[in-house]
Each structure stands twice: as structure tokens, then as C-alpha cells.
């Protein structure tokens, strides 16, 4: 998942090749939602992971590698 701020947080999801976009985009108001998505998506939110995510948020853009279950991936691909 990549994200950037511009009047809120805009999130885009990519396939494993990091080139092919999944046609789902989220627009979030609160940055804490990025942490929630990361946690639900299997991103390691240990101290290092939290610091890396916070650093990206502070910069206004970044990306994290989600470890989705097959069900989460299927639902993401099917969401419109």
C-alpha cells in the first residue's frame, strides 16, 4: 500500500510486482487509520515498524508491504 497526504490521506494498493495497481483507492482523514489498515493487513507494527510508518507519515508519503490473507486479498480485489 502506498499513501500520501493531500487534503487527507490517499491510499493506493499495488500487486506484488509493485507496478500493477489494484483498482481500490481510499481517502482517509485521520492518520491513525493508516496504522489500523497496517495492523489489519499484517504489517509488523513492532517498534521498528511503527517508527518507519510514523516517519513516512511525517514526510507526507510512503508505502508499506501488507501481508494479506487470501480472503483479505480477494475482498480488496472485489471492492469497488
PDB file of N, CA, C and O in Angstrom:
ATOM      1  N   UNK A   1       0.856  -1.165   0.000  1.00  0.00           N
ATOM      2  CA  UNK A   1       0.000   0.000   0.000  1.00  0.00           C
ATOM      3  C   UNK A   1       0.896   1.220   0.000  1.00  0.00           C
ATOM      4  O   UNK A   1       1.833   1.319   0.793  1.00  0.00           O
ATOM      5  N   UNK A   2       0.604   2.141  -0.891  1.00  0.00           N
ATOM      6  CA  UNK A   2       1.306   3.420  -0.879  1.00  0.00           C
ATOM      7  C   UNK A   2       0.315   4.486  -0.430  1.00  0.00           C
ATOM      8  O   UNK A   2      -0.894   4.344  -0.611  1.00  0.00           O
ATOM      9  N   UNK A   3       0.844   5.551   0.156  1.00  0.00           N
ATOM     10  CA  UNK A   3      -0.026   6.610   0.662  1.00  0.00           C
ATOM     11  C   UNK A   3       0.690   7.950   0.588  1.00  0.00           C
ATOM     12  O   UNK A   3       1.918   8.034   0.606  1.00  0.00           O
ATOM     13  N   UNK A   4      -0.119   8.985   0.503  1.00  0.00           N
ATOM     14  CA  UNK A   4       0.404  10.350   0.524  1.00  0.00           C
ATOM     15  C   UNK A   4      -0.684  11.273   1.042  1.00  0.00           C
ATOM     16  O   UNK A   4      -1.874  10.968   0.959  1.00  0.00           O
ATOM     17  N   UNK A   5      -0.260  12.392   1.570  1.00  0.00           N
ATOM     18  CA  UNK A   5      -1.224  13.335   2.100  1.00  0.00           C
ATOM     19  C   UNK A   5      -1.434  14.486   1.125  1.00  0.00           C
ATOM     20  O   UNK A   5      -0.494  15.015   0.532  1.00  0.00           O
ATOM     21  N   UNK A   6      -2.687  14.846   0.986  1.00  0.00           N
ATOM     22  CA  UNK A   6      -3.086  15.990   0.178  1.00  0.00           C
ATOM     23  C   UNK A   6      -4.559  16.186   0.505  1.00  0.00           C
ATOM     24  O   UNK A   6      -5.431  15.561  -0.098  1.00  0.00           O
ATOM     25  N   UNK A   7      -4.821  17.057   1.466  1.00  0.00           N
ATOM     26  CA  UNK A   7      -6.186  17.228   1.980  1.00  0.00           C
ATOM     27  C   UNK A   7      -6.731  15.887   2.473  1.00  0.00           C
ATOM     28  O   UNK A   7      -7.843  15.497   2.118  1.00  0.00           O
ATOM     29  N   UNK A   8      -5.967  15.203   3.269  1.00  0.00           N
ATOM     30  CA  UNK A   8      -6.300  13.869   3.763  1.00  0.00           C
ATOM     31  C   UNK A   8      -5.263  12.886   3.266  1.00  0.00           C
ATOM     32  O   UNK A   8      -4.298  13.272   2.606  1.00  0.00           O
ATOM     33  N   UNK A   9      -5.455  11.631   3.576  1.00  0.00           N
ATOM     34  CA  UNK A   9      -4.520  10.582   3.163  1.00  0.00           C
ATOM     35  C   UNK A   9      -5.122   9.781   2.021  1.00  0.00           C
ATOM     36  O   UNK A   9      -6.216   9.230   2.141  1.00  0.00           O
ATOM     37  N   UNK A  10      -4.396   9.723   0.916  1.00  0.00           N
ATOM     38  CA  UNK A  10      -4.816   8.974  -0.261  1.00  0.00           C
ATOM     39  C   UNK A  10      -3.995   7.686  -0.322  1.00  0.00           C
ATOM     40  O   UNK A  10      -2.765   7.726  -0.366  1.00  0.00           O
ATOM     41  N   UNK A  11      -4.683   6.551  -0.323  1.00  0.00           N
ATOM     42  CA  UNK A  11      -4.018   5.247  -0.315  1.00  0.00           C
ATOM     43  C   UNK A  11      -4.307   4.500  -1.612  1.00  0.00           C
ATOM     44  O   UNK A  11      -5.427   4.508  -2.124  1.00  0.00           O
ATOM     45  N   UNK A  12      -3.271   3.862  -2.122  1.00  0.00           N
ATOM     46  CA  UNK A  12      -3.399   3.037  -3.318  1.00  0.00           C
ATOM     47  C   UNK A  12      -2.753   1.691  -3.021  1.00  0.00           C
ATOM     48  O   UNK A  12      -1.754   1.614  -2.305  1.00  0.00           O
ATOM     49  N   UNK A  13      -3.326   0.644  -3.572  1.00  0.00           N
ATOM     50  CA  UNK A  13      -2.818  -0.698  -3.367  1.00  0.00           C
ATOM     51  C   UNK A  13      -2.237  -1.217  -4.668  1.00  0.00           C
ATOM     52  O   UNK A  13      -2.789  -0.982  -5.743  1.00  0.00           O
ATOM     53  N   UNK A  14      -1.122  -1.923  -4.567  1.00  0.00           N
ATOM     54  CA  UNK A  14      -0.441  -2.476  -5.727  1.00  0.00           C
ATOM     55  C   UNK A  14      -0.313  -3.984  -5.585  1.00  0.00           C
ATOM     56  O   UNK A  14      -0.307  -4.522  -4.478  1.00  0.00           O
ATOM     57  N   UNK A  15      -0.212  -4.653  -6.721  1.00  0.00           N
ATOM     58  CA  UNK A  15       0.057  -6.091  -6.731  1.00  0.00           C
ATOM     59  C   UNK A  15       1.495  -6.328  -6.265  1.00  0.00           C
ATOM     60  O   UNK A  15       2.254  -5.381  -6.061  1.00  0.00           O
ATOM     61  N   UNK A  16       1.855  -7.588  -6.101  1.00  0.00           N
ATOM     62  CA  UNK A  16       3.200  -7.942  -5.630  1.00  0.00           C
ATOM     63  C   UNK A  16       4.313  -7.393  -6.518  1.00  0.00           C
ATOM     64  O   UNK A  16       5.420  -7.150  -6.038  1.00  0.00           O
ATOM     65  N   UNK A  17       4.034  -7.196  -7.799  1.00  0.00           N
ATOM     66  CA  UNK A  17       5.069  -6.688  -8.703  1.00  0.00           C
ATOM     67  C   UNK A  17       5.363  -5.205  -8.474  1.00  0.00           C
ATOM     68  O   UNK A  17       6.282  -4.651  -9.077  1.00  0.00           O
ATOM     69  N   UNK A  18       4.587  -4.569  -7.609  1.00  0.00           N
ATOM     70  CA  UNK A  18       4.716  -3.145  -7.263  1.00  0.00           C
ATOM     71  C   UNK A  18       4.521  -2.221  -8.460  1.00  0.00           C
ATOM     72  O   UNK A  18       4.924  -1.058  -8.423  1.00  0.00           O
ATOM     73  N   UNK A  19       3.907  -2.734  -9.516  1.00  0.00           N
ATOM     74  CA  UNK A  19       3.641  -1.937 -10.712  1.00  0.00           C
ATOM     75  C   UNK A  19       2.155  -1.900 -11.037  1.00  0.00           C
ATOM     76  O   UNK A  19       1.628  -0.872 -11.462  1.00  0.00           O
ATOM     77  N   UNK A  20       1.489  -3.023 -10.836  1.00  0.00           N
ATOM     78  CA  UNK A  20       0.097  -3.162 -11.228  1.00  0.00           C
ATOM     79  C   UNK A  20      -0.825  -2.677 -10.112  1.00  0.00           C
ATOM     80  O   UNK A  20      -0.867  -3.269  -9.033  1.00  0.00           O
ATOM     81  N   UNK A  21      -1.565  -1.596 -10.375  1.00  0.00           N
ATOM     82  CA  UNK A  21      -2.468  -1.095  -9.326  1.00  0.00           C
ATOM     83  C   UNK A  21      -3.711  -1.964  -9.175  1.00  0.00           C
ATOM     84  O   UNK A  21      -4.248  -2.484 -10.153  1.00  0.00           O
ATOM     85  N   UNK A  22      -4.149  -2.108  -7.947  1.00  0.00           N
ATOM     86  CA  UNK A  22      -5.445  -2.719  -7.661  1.00  0.00           C
ATOM     87  C   UNK A  22      -6.424  -1.551  -7.682  1.00  0.00           C
ATOM     88  O   UNK A  22      -6.175  -0.533  -7.036  1.00  0.00           O
ATOM     89  N   UNK A  23      -7.527  -1.673  -8.406  1.00  0.00           N
ATOM     90  CA  UNK A  23      -8.401  -0.512  -8.606  1.00  0.00           C
ATOM     91  C   UNK A  23      -9.213  -0.114  -7.360  1.00  0.00           C
ATOM     92  O   UNK A  23     -10.427   0.077  -7.434  1.00  0.00           O
ATOM     93  N   UNK A  24      -8.531   0.003  -6.236  1.00  0.00           N
ATOM     94  CA  UNK A  24      -9.158   0.458  -5.000  1.00  0.00           C
ATOM     95  C   UNK A  24      -8.320   1.592  -4.465  1.00  0.00           C
ATOM     96  O   UNK A  24      -7.104   1.467  -4.321  1.00  0.00           O
ATOM     97  N   UNK A  25      -8.961   2.678  -4.175  1.00  0.00           N
ATOM     98  CA  UNK A  25      -8.265   3.813  -3.562  1.00  0.00           C
ATOM     99  C   UNK A  25      -9.070   4.251  -2.355  1.00  0.00           C
ATOM    100  O   UNK A  25     -10.299   4.297  -2.387  1.00  0.00           O
ATOM    101  N   UNK A  26      -8.355   4.568  -1.301  1.00  0.00           N
ATOM    102  CA  UNK A  26      -9.003   5.042  -0.087  1.00  0.00           C
ATOM    103  C   UNK A  26      -8.611   6.480   0.162  1.00  0.00           C
ATOM    104  O   UNK A  26      -7.478   6.877  -0.111  1.00  0.00           O
ATOM    105  N   UNK A  27      -9.534   7.255   0.675  1.00  0.00           N
ATOM    106  CA  UNK A  27      -9.269   8.617   1.102  1.00  0.00           C
ATOM    107  C   UNK A  27      -9.611   8.680   2.585  1.00  0.00           C
ATOM    108  O   UNK A  27     -10.769   8.532   2.975  1.00  0.00           O
ATOM    109  N   UNK A  28      -8.600   8.900   3.393  1.00  0.00           N
ATOM    110  CA  UNK A  28      -8.751   8.893   4.835  1.00  0.00           C
ATOM    111  C   UNK A  28      -8.496  10.279   5.402  1.00  0.00           C
ATOM    112  O   UNK A  28      -7.685  11.037   4.868  1.00  0.00           O
ATOM    113  N   UNK A  29      -9.180  10.603   6.470  1.00  0.00           N
ATOM    114  CA  UNK A  29      -8.974  11.891   7.126  1.00  0.00           C
ATOM    115  C   UNK A  29      -7.891  11.777   8.190  1.00  0.00           C
ATOM    116  O   UNK A  29      -6.989  12.614   8.247  1.00  0.00           O
ATOM    117  N   UNK A  30      -7.968  10.759   9.029  1.00  0.00           N
ATOM    118  CA  UNK A  30      -7.066  10.623  10.172  1.00  0.00           C
ATOM    119  C   UNK A  30      -5.900   9.691   9.862  1.00  0.00           C
ATOM    120  O   UNK A  30      -6.081   8.618   9.286  1.00  0.00           O
ATOM    121  N   UNK A  31      -4.709  10.115  10.251  1.00  0.00           N
ATOM    122  CA  UNK A  31      -3.534   9.280  10.017  1.00  0.00           C
ATOM    123  C   UNK A  31      -3.567   8.005  10.853  1.00  0.00           C
ATOM    124  O   UNK A  31      -2.916   7.024  10.494  1.00  0.00           O
ATOM    125  N   UNK A  32      -4.307   7.996  11.955  1.00  0.00           N
ATOM    126  CA  UNK A  32      -4.389   6.773  12.757  1.00  0.00           C
ATOM    127  C   UNK A  32      -5.027   5.634  11.969  1.00  0.00           C
ATOM    128  O   UNK A  32      -4.790   4.466  12.279  1.00  0.00           O
ATOM    129  N   UNK A  33      -5.832   5.952  10.959  1.00  0.00           N
ATOM    130  CA  UNK A  33      -6.423   4.920  10.107  1.00  0.00           C
ATOM    131  C   UNK A  33      -5.335   4.167   9.332  1.00  0.00           C
ATOM    132  O   UNK A  33      -5.497   2.985   9.027  1.00  0.00           O
ATOM    133  N   UNK A  34      -4.229   4.849   9.015  1.00  0.00           N
ATOM    134  CA  UNK A  34      -3.127   4.171   8.332  1.00  0.00           C
ATOM    135  C   UNK A  34      -2.559   3.069   9.223  1.00  0.00           C
ATOM    136  O   UNK A  34      -2.221   1.986   8.745  1.00  0.00           O
ATOM    137  N   UNK A  35      -2.456   3.354  10.520  1.00  0.00           N
ATOM    138  CA  UNK A  35      -1.986   2.337  11.458  1.00  0.00           C
ATOM    139  C   UNK A  35      -2.982   1.187  11.556  1.00  0.00           C
ATOM    140  O   UNK A  35      -2.579   0.028  11.656  1.00  0.00           O
ATOM    141  N   UNK A  36      -4.273   1.492  11.528  1.00  0.00           N
ATOM    142  CA  UNK A  36      -5.298   0.449  11.596  1.00  0.00           C
ATOM    143  C   UNK A  36      -5.243  -0.454  10.369  1.00  0.00           C
ATOM    144  O   UNK A  36      -5.317  -1.676  10.494  1.00  0.00           O
ATOM    145  N   UNK A  37      -5.116   0.138   9.194  1.00  0.00           N
ATOM    146  CA  UNK A  37      -5.009  -0.650   7.964  1.00  0.00           C
ATOM    147  C   UNK A  37      -3.750  -1.508   8.013  1.00  0.00           C
ATOM    148  O   UNK A  37      -3.774  -2.683   7.645  1.00  0.00           O
ATOM    149  N   UNK A  38      -2.654  -0.912   8.468  1.00  0.00           N
ATOM    150  CA  UNK A  38      -1.396  -1.653   8.565  1.00  0.00           C
ATOM    151  C   UNK A  38      -1.545  -2.857   9.485  1.00  0.00           C
ATOM    152  O   UNK A  38      -1.109  -3.959   9.151  1.00  0.00           O
ATOM    153  N   UNK A  39      -2.155  -2.647  10.629  1.00  0.00           N
ATOM    154  CA  UNK A  39      -2.322  -3.736  11.592  1.00  0.00           C
ATOM    155  C   UNK A  39      -3.219  -4.841  11.041  1.00  0.00           C
ATOM    156  O   UNK A  39      -2.884  -6.022  11.131  1.00  0.00           O
ATOM    157  N   UNK A  40      -4.355  -4.456  10.473  1.00  0.00           N
ATOM    158  CA  UNK A  40      -5.268  -5.458   9.904  1.00  0.00           C
ATOM    159  C   UNK A  40      -4.655  -6.158   8.706  1.00  0.00           C
ATOM    160  O   UNK A  40      -4.978  -7.313   8.427  1.00  0.00           O
ATOM    161  N   UNK A  41      -3.762  -5.460   7.988  1.00  0.00           N
ATOM    162  CA  UNK A  41      -3.150  -6.024   6.794  1.00  0.00           C
ATOM    163  C   UNK A  41      -1.903  -6.838   7.054  1.00  0.00           C
ATOM    164  O   UNK A  41      -1.237  -7.266   6.111  1.00  0.00           O
ATOM    165  N   UNK A  42      -1.570  -7.063   8.327  1.00  0.00           N
ATOM    166  CA  UNK A  42      -0.440  -7.925   8.636  1.00  0.00           C
ATOM    167  C   UNK A  42       0.914  -7.247   8.631  1.00  0.00           C
ATOM    168  O   UNK A  42       1.939  -7.925   8.694  1.00  0.00           O
ATOM    169  N   UNK A  43       0.946  -5.914   8.557  1.00  0.00           N
ATOM    170  CA  UNK A  43       2.218  -5.187   8.630  1.00  0.00           C
ATOM    171  C   UNK A  43       2.755  -5.328  10.055  1.00  0.00           C
ATOM    172  O   UNK A  43       1.995  -5.226  11.018  1.00  0.00           O
ATOM    173  N   UNK A  44       4.041  -5.558  10.188  1.00  0.00           N
ATOM    174  CA  UNK A  44       4.633  -5.756  11.511  1.00  0.00           C
ATOM    175  C   UNK A  44       4.734  -4.415  12.237  1.00  0.00           C
ATOM    176  O   UNK A  44       5.561  -3.568  11.899  1.00  0.00           O
ATOM    177  N   UNK A  45       3.878  -4.245  13.234  1.00  0.00           N
ATOM    178  CA  UNK A  45       3.865  -3.000  13.997  1.00  0.00           C
ATOM    179  C   UNK A  45       4.649  -3.137  15.294  1.00  0.00           C
ATOM    180  O   UNK A  45       4.194  -2.720  16.359  1.00  0.00           O
ATOM    181  N   UNK A  46       5.843  -3.733  15.185  1.00  0.00           N
ATOM    182  CA  UNK A  46       6.753  -3.713  16.311  1.00  0.00           C
ATOM    183  C   UNK A  46       7.354  -2.304  16.375  1.00  0.00           C
ATOM    184  O   UNK A  46       6.941  -1.432  15.610  1.00  0.00           O
ATOM    185  N   UNK A  47       8.306  -2.066  17.256  1.00  0.00           N
ATOM    186  CA  UNK A  47       8.868  -0.721  17.409  1.00  0.00           C
ATOM    187  C   UNK A  47       9.432  -0.206  16.086  1.00  0.00           C
ATOM    188  O   UNK A  47       9.172   0.934  15.702  1.00  0.00           O
ATOM    189  N   UNK A  48      10.195  -1.031  15.399  1.00  0.00           N
ATOM    190  CA  UNK A  48      10.794  -0.619  14.124  1.00  0.00           C
ATOM    191  C   UNK A  48       9.729  -0.300  13.081  1.00  0.00           C
ATOM    192  O   UNK A  48       9.830   0.705  12.378  1.00  0.00           O
ATOM    193  N   UNK A  49       8.709  -1.150  12.976  1.00  0.00           N
ATOM    194  CA  UNK A  49       7.636  -0.931  12.010  1.00  0.00           C
ATOM    195  C   UNK A  49       6.845   0.333  12.305  1.00  0.00           C
ATOM    196  O   UNK A  49       6.514   1.092  11.394  1.00  0.00           O
ATOM    197  N   UNK A  50       6.543   0.559  13.585  1.00  0.00           N
ATOM    198  CA  UNK A  50       5.815   1.773  13.976  1.00  0.00           C
ATOM    199  C   UNK A  50       6.618   3.026  13.652  1.00  0.00           C
ATOM    200  O   UNK A  50       6.080   4.010  13.146  1.00  0.00           O
ATOM    201  N   UNK A  51       7.913   2.975  13.951  1.00  0.00           N
ATOM    202  CA  UNK A  51       8.769   4.130  13.671  1.00  0.00           C
ATOM    203  C   UNK A  51       8.875   4.397  12.178  1.00  0.00           C
ATOM    204  O   UNK A  51       8.848   5.551  11.750  1.00  0.00           O
ATOM    205  N   UNK A  52       8.995   3.348  11.387  1.00  0.00           N
ATOM    206  CA  UNK A  52       9.094   3.514   9.927  1.00  0.00           C
ATOM    207  C   UNK A  52       7.799   4.108   9.374  1.00  0.00           C
ATOM    208  O   UNK A  52       7.832   5.010   8.537  1.00  0.00           O
ATOM    209  N   UNK A  53       6.667   3.602   9.843  1.00  0.00           N
ATOM    210  CA  UNK A  53       5.377   4.120   9.370  1.00  0.00           C
ATOM    211  C   UNK A  53       5.199   5.572   9.811  1.00  0.00           C
ATOM    212  O   UNK A  53       4.744   6.402   9.024  1.00  0.00           O
ATOM    213  N   UNK A  54       5.549   5.885  11.048  1.00  0.00           N
ATOM    214  CA  UNK A  54       5.414   7.257  11.524  1.00  0.00           C
ATOM    215  C   UNK A  54       6.331   8.203  10.758  1.00  0.00           C
ATOM    216  O   UNK A  54       5.945   9.334  10.463  1.00  0.00           O
ATOM    217  N   UNK A  55       7.537   7.752  10.434  1.00  0.00           N
ATOM    218  CA  UNK A  55       8.480   8.568   9.655  1.00  0.00           C
ATOM    219  C   UNK A  55       7.894   8.887   8.279  1.00  0.00           C
ATOM    220  O   UNK A  55       7.996  10.020   7.809  1.00  0.00           O
ATOM    221  N   UNK A  56       7.284   7.899   7.636  1.00  0.00           N
ATOM    222  CA  UNK A  56       6.656   8.110   6.324  1.00  0.00           C
ATOM    223  C   UNK A  56       5.483   9.082   6.450  1.00  0.00           C
ATOM    224  O   UNK A  56       5.300   9.952   5.598  1.00  0.00           O
ATOM    225  N   UNK A  57       4.696   8.935   7.502  1.00  0.00           N
ATOM    226  CA  UNK A  57       3.571   9.849   7.732  1.00  0.00           C
ATOM    227  C   UNK A  57       4.084  11.268   7.921  1.00  0.00           C
ATOM    228  O   UNK A  57       3.531  12.215   7.361  1.00  0.00           O
ATOM    229  N   UNK A  58       5.143  11.411   8.713  1.00  0.00           N
ATOM    230  CA  UNK A  58       5.726  12.738   8.954  1.00  0.00           C
ATOM    231  C   UNK A  58       6.243  13.375   7.661  1.00  0.00           C
ATOM    232  O   UNK A  58       6.200  14.595   7.506  1.00  0.00           O
ATOM    233  N   UNK A  59       6.731  12.545   6.737  1.00  0.00           N
ATOM    234  CA  UNK A  59       7.209  13.052   5.446  1.00  0.00           C
ATOM    235  C   UNK A  59       6.049  13.372   4.504  1.00  0.00           C
ATOM    236  O   UNK A  59       6.215  14.114   3.536  1.00  0.00           O
ATOM    237  N   UNK A  60       4.873  12.809   4.791  1.00  0.00           N
ATOM    238  CA  UNK A  60       3.716  13.068   3.948  1.00  0.00           C
ATOM    239  C   UNK A  60       3.479  12.041   2.865  1.00  0.00           C
ATOM    240  O   UNK A  60       2.543  12.175   2.076  1.00  0.00           O
ATOM    241  N   UNK A  61       4.319  11.009   2.814  1.00  0.00           N
ATOM    242  CA  UNK A  61       4.142   9.960   1.814  1.00  0.00           C
ATOM    243  C   UNK A  61       4.974   8.755   2.199  1.00  0.00           C
ATOM    244  O   UNK A  61       5.951   8.861   2.940  1.00  0.00           O
ATOM    245  N   UNK A  62       4.569   7.609   1.682  1.00  0.00           N
ATOM    246  CA  UNK A  62       5.333   6.399   1.948  1.00  0.00           C
ATOM    247  C   UNK A  62       4.598   5.175   1.459  1.00  0.00           C
ATOM    248  O   UNK A  62       3.610   5.265   0.730  1.00  0.00           O
ATOM    249  N   UNK A  63       5.095   4.043   1.871  1.00  0.00           N
ATOM    250  CA  UNK A  63       4.479   2.791   1.490  1.00  0.00           C
ATOM    251  C   UNK A  63       4.850   1.701   2.465  1.00  0.00           C
ATOM    252  O   UNK A  63       5.905   1.746   3.099  1.00  0.00           O
ATOM    253  N   UNK A  64       3.981   0.728   2.580  1.00  0.00           N
ATOM    254  CA  UNK A  64       4.236  -0.419   3.440  1.00  0.00           C
ATOM    255  C   UNK A  64       3.818  -1.682   2.703  1.00  0.00           C
ATOM    256  O   UNK A  64       2.952  -1.652   1.829  1.00  0.00           O
ATOM    257  N   UNK A  65       4.443  -2.782   3.068  1.00  0.00           N
ATOM    258  CA  UNK A  65       4.146  -4.072   2.477  1.00  0.00           C
ATOM    259  C   UNK A  65       3.149  -4.780   3.371  1.00  0.00           C
ATOM    260  O   UNK A  65       3.475  -5.134   4.504  1.00  0.00           O
ATOM    261  N   UNK A  66       1.938  -4.991   2.878  1.00  0.00           N
ATOM    262  CA  UNK A  66       0.917  -5.698   3.642  1.00  0.00           C
ATOM    263  C   UNK A  66       1.005  -7.195   3.373  1.00  0.00           C
ATOM    264  O   UNK A  66       1.328  -7.617   2.262  1.00  0.00           O
ATOM    265  N   UNK A  67       0.720  -7.979   4.377  1.00  0.00           N
ATOM    266  CA  UNK A  67       0.725  -9.439   4.254  1.00  0.00           C
ATOM    267  C   UNK A  67      -0.716  -9.918   4.419  1.00  0.00           C
ATOM    268  O   UNK A  67      -1.103 -10.420   5.474  1.00  0.00           O
ATOM    269  N   UNK A  68      -1.496  -9.751   3.357  1.00  0.00           N
ATOM    270  CA  UNK A  68      -2.922 -10.053   3.406  1.00  0.00           C
ATOM    271  C   UNK A  68      -3.187 -11.548   3.358  1.00  0.00           C
ATOM    272  O   UNK A  68      -2.442 -12.308   2.741  1.00  0.00           O
ATOM    273  N   UNK A  69      -4.259 -11.955   4.019  1.00  0.00           N
ATOM    274  CA  UNK A  69      -4.723 -13.326   3.874  1.00  0.00           C
ATOM    275  C   UNK A  69      -5.369 -13.439   2.492  1.00  0.00           C
ATOM    276  O   UNK A  69      -5.634 -12.426   1.844  1.00  0.00           O
ATOM    277  N   UNK A  70      -5.616 -14.646   2.052  1.00  0.00           N
ATOM    278  CA  UNK A  70      -6.278 -14.824   0.753  1.00  0.00           C
ATOM    279  C   UNK A  70      -7.658 -14.170   0.754  1.00  0.00           C
ATOM    280  O   UNK A  70      -8.068 -13.577  -0.243  1.00  0.00           O
ATOM    281  N   UNK A  71      -8.364 -14.279   1.863  1.00  0.00           N
ATOM    282  CA  UNK A  71      -9.690 -13.669   1.978  1.00  0.00           C
ATOM    283  C   UNK A  71      -9.605 -12.139   1.900  1.00  0.00           C
ATOM    284  O   UNK A  71     -10.413 -11.511   1.216  1.00  0.00           O
ATOM    285  N   UNK A  72      -8.642 -11.543   2.592  1.00  0.00           N
ATOM    286  CA  UNK A  72      -8.482 -10.083   2.536  1.00  0.00           C
ATOM    287  C   UNK A  72      -8.138  -9.633   1.127  1.00  0.00           C
ATOM    288  O   UNK A  72      -8.676  -8.641   0.634  1.00  0.00           O
ATOM    289  N   UNK A  73      -7.241 -10.365   0.479  1.00  0.00           N
ATOM    290  CA  UNK A  73      -6.839 -10.027  -0.891  1.00  0.00           C
ATOM    291  C   UNK A  73      -8.032 -10.131  -1.841  1.00  0.00           C
ATOM    292  O   UNK A  73      -8.252  -9.248  -2.670  1.00  0.00           O
ATOM    293  N   UNK A  74      -8.794 -11.204  -1.716  1.00  0.00           N
ATOM    294  CA  UNK A  74      -9.968 -11.394  -2.569  1.00  0.00           C
ATOM    295  C   UNK A  74     -10.962 -10.255  -2.362  1.00  0.00           C
ATOM    296  O   UNK A  74     -11.507  -9.725  -3.330  1.00  0.00           O
ATOM    297  N   UNK A  75     -11.197  -9.881  -1.123  1.00  0.00           N
ATOM    298  CA  UNK A  75     -12.146  -8.797  -0.833  1.00  0.00           C
ATOM    299  C   UNK A  75     -11.617  -7.462  -1.352  1.00  0.00           C
ATOM    300  O   UNK A  75     -12.390  -6.646  -1.854  1.00  0.00           O
ATOM    301  N   UNK A  76     -10.323  -7.235  -1.237  1.00  0.00           N
ATOM    302  CA  UNK A  76      -9.738  -5.999  -1.755  1.00  0.00           C
ATOM    303  C   UNK A  76      -9.893  -5.921  -3.262  1.00  0.00           C
ATOM    304  O   UNK A  76     -10.260  -4.878  -3.803  1.00  0.00           O
ATOM    305  N   UNK A  77      -9.611  -7.029  -3.941  1.00  0.00           N
ATOM    306  CA  UNK A  77      -9.725  -7.065  -5.403  1.00  0.00           C
ATOM    307  C   UNK A  77     -11.190  -6.895  -5.854  1.00  0.00           C
ATOM    308  O   UNK A  77     -11.456  -6.337  -6.918  1.00  0.00           O
ATOM    309  N   UNK A  78     -12.119  -7.374  -5.043  1.00  0.00           N
ATOM    310  CA  UNK A  78     -13.526  -7.312  -5.405  1.00  0.00           C
ATOM    311  C   UNK A  78     -14.208  -6.024  -4.999  1.00  0.00           C
ATOM    312  O   UNK A  78     -15.310  -5.735  -5.465  1.00  0.00           O
ATOM    313  N   UNK A  79     -13.571  -5.245  -4.137  1.00  0.00           N
ATOM    314  CA  UNK A  79     -14.193  -3.986  -3.654  1.00  0.00           C
ATOM    315  C   UNK A  79     -14.224  -2.976  -4.775  1.00  0.00           C
ATOM    316  O   UNK A  79     -13.294  -2.882  -5.576  1.00  0.00           O
ATOM    317  N   UNK A  80     -15.302  -2.225  -4.821  1.00  0.00           N
ATOM    318  CA  UNK A  80     -15.449  -1.155  -5.822  1.00  0.00           C
ATOM    319  C   UNK A  80     -15.980   0.077  -5.158  1.00  0.00           C
ATOM    320  O   UNK A  80     -16.178   1.098  -5.817  1.00  0.00           O
TER     321      UNK A  80
END
